[in-house]
Amino acid sequence: MRSLTLVLLLVLAAVQYPLWLGKGGWMRVWEMERQLAAQQEHLTDLRTRNNAIDAEVRDLKSGTDAIEERARFELGMIKQQEMFVQLVDAPPPGAPGGPAVPPPAPRPTPGTPIVPPRR
């Protein structure tokens, strides 16, 4: 009876091995499903990008607004009666062309008494 149980367990293990770990087993199916989901997400991103590019191409073909916008932002062009004003942030202190940074106050040497400033 003991040997029959052992033989049946071995047969059961032999039958289960291809189901779980074989070439077409569940582990492989789960991995393929994960890869499929990743590819579908990537495809969705690419479709969104393609739709945006398609809309931009249609806009460039049909109207002048997109061309004017590109000329303004990418080439820095302005219309004849417009004035260009550029605001520049002040450089940080100590940078070339920026405000001078005052030198640090001298530190007292060890053993020198600290005297408060006179008023």
Backbone as numpy.savetxt, mean C-alpha at the origin, in Angstrom:
# Nx Ny Nz CAx CAy CAz Cx Cy Cz
-9.49 -62.51 16.62 -10.31 -61.33 16.62 -9.43 -60.06 16.62
-8.37 -60.11 17.36 -7.47 -58.96 17.47 -6.80 -58.68 16.11
-6.38 -59.71 15.43 -5.73 -59.53 14.14 -6.73 -59.04 13.09
-7.98 -59.47 13.18 -9.02 -59.02 12.25 -9.26 -57.52 12.42
-9.29 -57.05 13.66 -9.46 -55.63 13.93 -8.30 -54.84 13.36
-7.10 -55.34 13.55 -5.91 -54.67 13.04 -5.93 -54.62 11.50
-6.32 -55.70 10.87 -6.39 -55.74 9.41 -7.44 -54.75 8.91
-8.60 -54.69 9.57 -9.65 -53.77 9.16 -9.21 -52.31 9.33
-8.49 -52.03 10.40 -7.98 -50.66 10.59 -6.96 -50.29 9.51
-6.11 -51.24 9.13 -5.15 -50.99 8.07 -5.85 -50.76 6.73
-6.88 -51.54 6.46 -7.64 -51.35 5.21 -8.34 -49.99 5.22
-8.92 -49.64 6.37 -9.58 -48.34 6.49 -8.58 -47.20 6.28
-7.39 -47.32 6.85 -6.36 -46.30 6.67 -5.92 -46.23 5.21
-5.79 -47.38 4.57 -5.38 -47.41 3.17 -6.44 -46.76 2.27
-7.71 -46.90 2.63 -8.78 -46.30 1.84 -8.87 -44.80 2.10
-8.61 -44.39 3.33 -8.73 -42.98 3.70 -7.55 -42.13 3.21
-6.39 -42.72 3.06 -5.19 -41.96 2.67 -5.39 -41.17 1.37
-5.86 -41.79 0.28 -6.04 -41.01 -0.94 -7.11 -39.93 -0.80
-8.12 -40.20 0.04 -9.19 -39.23 0.22 -8.66 -37.94 0.85
-7.78 -38.05 1.83 -7.29 -36.88 2.56 -5.99 -36.33 2.00
-5.04 -37.19 1.66 -3.70 -36.72 1.30 -3.30 -37.04 -0.12
-4.12 -37.71 -0.87 -3.76 -38.12 -2.23 -3.80 -36.95 -3.21
-3.60 -37.27 -4.49 -3.52 -36.26 -5.54 -4.81 -35.46 -5.67
-5.94 -36.07 -5.53 -7.23 -35.37 -5.62 -7.93 -35.30 -4.29
-7.17 -35.32 -3.20 -7.76 -35.35 -1.86 -8.29 -34.00 -1.41
-8.86 -34.03 -0.24 -9.48 -32.83 0.33 -8.48 -31.71 0.55
-7.28 -32.03 0.97 -6.27 -30.99 1.21 -5.98 -30.23 -0.09
-5.85 -30.95 -1.16 -5.59 -30.33 -2.47 -6.79 -29.50 -2.92
-7.99 -30.00 -2.68 -9.20 -29.26 -3.05 -9.28 -27.96 -2.27
-9.00 -27.99 -0.98 -9.05 -26.78 -0.16 -8.01 -25.76 -0.63
-6.83 -26.23 -0.96 -5.78 -25.34 -1.45 -6.19 -24.71 -2.79
-6.76 -25.49 -3.67 -7.20 -24.97 -4.96 -8.33 -23.95 -4.80
-9.24 -24.19 -3.86 -10.32 -23.23 -3.61 -9.76 -21.91 -3.08
-8.74 -21.99 -2.23 -8.11 -20.78 -1.70 -7.44 -19.99 -2.83
-6.75 -20.69 -3.71 -6.10 -20.03 -4.85 -7.14 -19.42 -5.80
-8.24 -20.12 -6.00 -9.30 -19.61 -6.85 -9.89 -18.32 -6.29
-10.12 -18.28 -4.98 -10.66 -17.07 -4.36 -9.68 -15.90 -4.52
-8.38 -16.15 -4.36 -7.38 -15.09 -4.52 -7.36 -14.58 -5.96
-7.45 -15.49 -6.92 -7.45 -15.09 -8.33 -8.71 -14.30 -8.67
-9.85 -14.68 -8.11 -11.09 -13.95 -8.39 -11.02 -12.53 -7.80
-10.42 -12.39 -6.64 -10.26 -11.07 -6.04 -9.34 -10.20 -6.91
-8.25 -10.79 -7.38 -7.33 -10.07 -8.26 -8.03 -9.66 -9.56
-8.84 -10.56 -10.10 -9.58 -10.27 -11.32 -10.56 -9.12 -11.11
-11.21 -9.07 -9.98 -12.13 -7.99 -9.66 -11.39 -6.65 -9.63
-10.20 -6.64 -9.01 -9.40 -5.42 -8.97 -9.01 -4.97 -10.38
-8.61 -5.92 -11.22 -8.22 -5.58 -12.58 -9.41 -5.07 -13.40
-10.58 -5.64 -13.19 -11.77 -5.16 -13.90 -12.10 -3.73 -13.49
-11.99 -3.44 -12.21 -12.25 -2.08 -11.73 -11.27 -1.10 -12.38
-10.02 -1.48 -12.42 -8.98 -0.64 -13.03 -9.25 -0.44 -14.52
-9.61 -1.51 -15.21 -9.91 -1.41 -16.64 -11.11 -0.51 -16.90
-12.13 -0.60 -16.05 -13.30 0.27 -16.22 -12.93 1.73 -16.05
-12.06 2.03 -15.07 -11.63 3.41 -14.85 -10.83 3.93 -16.05
-9.95 3.10 -16.58 -9.16 3.50 -17.75 -10.07 3.68 -18.96
-11.05 2.81 -19.13 -11.98 2.91 -20.25 -12.78 4.22 -20.16
-13.23 4.57 -18.97 -13.98 5.82 -18.79 -13.10 7.02 -19.11
-11.83 6.97 -18.72 -10.92 8.07 -19.01 -10.68 8.20 -20.52
-10.53 7.08 -21.20 -10.32 7.11 -22.66 -11.54 7.69 -23.35
-12.74 7.26 -22.93 -13.96 7.81 -23.53 -14.06 9.31 -23.29
-13.68 9.75 -22.08 -13.72 11.18 -21.75 -12.73 11.96 -22.60
-11.54 11.40 -22.81 -10.53 12.08 -23.63 -10.96 12.17 -25.09
-11.66 11.14 -25.57 -12.10 11.15 -26.97 -13.26 12.11 -27.20
-14.14 12.26 -26.21 -15.37 13.01 -26.45 -15.31 14.47 -26.02
-14.57 14.82 -24.98 -14.63 16.19 -24.48 -13.27 16.81 -24.31
-13.30 18.12 -24.08 -12.04 18.85 -23.90 -11.73 19.07 -22.42
-12.67 18.78 -21.54 -12.44 19.01 -20.11 -11.30 18.15 -19.58
-11.26 16.90 -19.98 -10.19 16.02 -19.49 -8.84 16.45 -20.05
-8.82 16.90 -21.30 -7.56 17.36 -21.90 -7.07 18.61 -21.18
-7.99 19.53 -20.89 -7.62 20.75 -20.17 -7.11 20.42 -18.77
-7.77 19.47 -18.09 -7.33 19.08 -16.75 -5.91 18.49 -16.78
-5.66 17.64 -17.74 -4.31 17.05 -17.85 -3.28 18.12 -18.17
-3.62 19.04 -19.06 -2.67 20.10 -19.41 -2.35 20.96 -18.19
-3.34 21.21 -17.35 -3.11 22.03 -16.16 -2.25 21.31 -15.12
-2.59 20.06 -14.82 -1.92 19.38 -13.71 -0.61 18.72 -14.12
-0.54 18.16 -15.30 0.68 17.45 -15.69 1.69 18.35 -16.39
1.21 19.34 -17.14 2.13 20.19 -17.89 2.25 21.59 -17.29
1.41 21.92 -16.32 1.49 23.23 -15.67 1.00 24.38 -16.54
0.14 24.12 -17.49 -0.35 25.17 -18.39 -1.46 25.97 -17.72
-1.57 27.23 -18.11 -2.65 28.10 -17.62 -3.27 28.80 -18.82
-4.48 29.32 -18.62 -5.15 30.05 -19.68 -4.54 31.45 -19.80
-4.91 32.14 -20.87 -4.28 33.42 -21.17 -4.58 34.49 -20.12
-5.78 34.54 -19.60 -6.15 35.58 -18.65 -6.01 35.15 -17.19
-5.41 34.00 -16.95 -5.27 33.51 -15.57 -3.91 33.90 -15.01
-3.84 33.92 -13.68 -2.58 34.20 -12.99 -2.23 32.97 -12.16
-1.00 32.52 -12.24 -0.54 31.34 -11.50 0.07 31.80 -10.18
-0.42 31.25 -9.09 0.10 31.56 -7.76 0.51 30.25 -7.12
1.74 30.21 -6.63 2.24 28.99 -5.99 2.63 29.32 -4.56
2.05 28.60 -3.61 2.36 28.78 -2.20 3.39 27.74 -1.80
4.47 28.19 -1.21 5.55 27.31 -0.81 5.64 27.33 0.70
5.73 26.15 1.31 5.89 26.07 2.76 7.27 26.61 3.14
7.34 27.22 4.31 8.62 27.72 4.80 9.53 26.55 5.13
10.82 26.65 4.79 11.73 25.54 5.11 11.90 25.41 6.62
12.22 24.24 7.11 12.38 24.05 8.55 13.57 24.83 9.07
13.56 25.19 10.35 14.68 25.94 10.93 15.99 25.19 10.75
17.01 25.93 10.37 18.33 25.33 10.21 18.60 24.84 8.81
17.58 24.76 7.98 17.78 24.32 6.60 18.31 25.50 5.80
19.03 25.26 4.71 19.53 26.37 3.89 18.37 27.22 3.39
18.47 28.52 3.59 17.41 29.43 3.18 16.34 29.60 4.25
16.41 28.85 5.31 15.42 28.96 6.38 15.92 29.86 7.49
15.09 30.12 8.50 15.52 30.96 9.60 16.67 30.30 10.37
17.54 31.16 10.87 18.70 30.64 11.61 18.26 30.10 12.97
18.92 29.07 13.40 18.64 28.49 14.70 19.65 29.06 15.68
19.16 29.61 16.81 20.13 30.17 17.76 20.99 29.06 18.34
22.28 29.36 18.62 23.15 28.33 19.18 22.67 27.94 20.57
22.93 26.72 20.96 22.49 26.30 22.30 23.26 27.05 23.37
22.59 27.23 24.50 23.23 27.92 25.63 24.36 27.05 26.16
25.48 27.68 26.58 26.59 26.89 27.11 26.20 26.18 28.39
26.68 24.97 28.54 26.39 24.21 29.74 27.48 24.48 30.79
27.07 24.55 32.03 28.09 24.76 33.06 28.93 23.50 33.24
30.18 23.69 33.52 31.05 22.55 33.77 30.75 22.01 35.16
31.02 20.74 35.38 30.75 20.18 36.70 31.55 20.90 37.79
30.89 21.18 38.85 31.52 21.84 40.00 31.33 23.34 39.99
30.79 23.92 38.91 30.57 25.36 38.87 29.19 25.65 39.45
29.10 26.65 40.31 27.79 26.96 40.89 26.90 27.62 39.82
25.63 27.31 39.89 24.67 27.89 38.95 24.14 29.17 39.57
24.37 30.28 38.88 23.94 31.58 39.37 22.73 32.01 38.56
21.64 32.39 39.23 20.48 32.85 38.47 20.79 34.19 37.78
20.14 34.47 36.66 20.40 35.73 35.96 19.94 36.93 36.77
20.62 38.07 36.57 20.27 39.30 37.30 19.05 39.93 36.63
18.31 40.63 37.51 17.11 41.29 37.00 17.27 42.77 37.04
